[in-house]
Amino acid sequence: MIKRHTYLLGLTLWCVLACIHASAQQNPDFVAAFNYVNLKQADSARARIDKAIKDSAVAKEAQSWYVRGFIYKYYYTSKEVNNQSSPARAEALRSLRKALSMLPDTSKELRGSIHANMKFIAAKYHNDAAKSLDTSNYQLPIKNFEMYMEIMRQIEPNMNLKPAEIEFNLALSTIYTSLYQANSRTRSNILELDKQALNKVLKLDPNSVTANYNMGILYYNQAVYLINNSDFDTPLTSLNGIQDDQVLLFKKSLPFTEKAYELDPKKAETIQALSGIYFGLNEYDKSKLFQEKLDELKKEKIEQLKKDNQH
């Protein structure tokens, strides 16, 4: 499963109070919103900041939108933290982004505080994607992970997000593979989603052993499925078509599986797959060669176990 991230909160709401324009500070609803946060009354704080932001004098200040974003974030953590579709979290992000868009370039301190709060929200989206990704629920985690990526690209454009994207798509591919094996009715749709996830990984890291192996096995399993589900009474014309499809699938599997073997020549599953692929392509000498490699690898492992036990 993909890792979860945690971030400390940014500057507290009270740190920016001195920066708020006087017209905002004079708005009774705006002041009340501050006080309700201090009293840990999230509902009242949200209600009063929503009322205050309708005042044009309040709404024209970037700091006001920052405060609204902070309060909605506070409401989210108090009331909706277990809601992976939290409206309050989305509204907090919207307000923080609005504040960011209104800031002059010289407002480094407030910009840093806005970024810290956005990073906190991004981490929550990431954590939700990580903890809820399973075969019964994968569409919402995808959306949440995309939100994480979108926020982080906005506030840290130079951050290397490739590892996170690779990790998530490999996990997603595993989910699709499980769905593919469990539900024959949606095989074609799930298969395409699986390919898309793996292709994203391979685009980011062509030398990913896992992605190359999984893509090779994906095509290999399709070919084996056709073989295992061919009836004895299948008409010859149809059988020839099935055999052509099998060969095509084995050929599609081959470059990915060969790449996985090149990257990790000691992986038994890859060697076994290559033996099966070459057998399916009627290249029996190569199939035998990889079977011998597999047998040799098994012997090496047995010998290593014996040595380990002697110590």
Secondary structure by P-SEA (a helix, b strand, c coil): cbbbbbbccccccccccccccccccccaaaaaaaaaaaacaaaaaaaaaaaaaacccccccaaaaaaaaaaaaaaaaaccccccccaaaaaaaaaaaaaaaaccccaaaaaaaaaaaaaaaaaaaaaaaaacccccccaaaaaaaaaaaaaaaaacccccaaaaaaaaaaaaaaaaaaaaaccccaaaaaaaaaaaaaaaaaaaccccaaaaaaaaaaaaaaaaaaaaaccccccaaaaaaaaaaaaaaaaaaaaaaaaaaaaccccaaaaaaaaaaaaaacaaaaaaaaaaaaaaaaaaaaaaaaaaaac
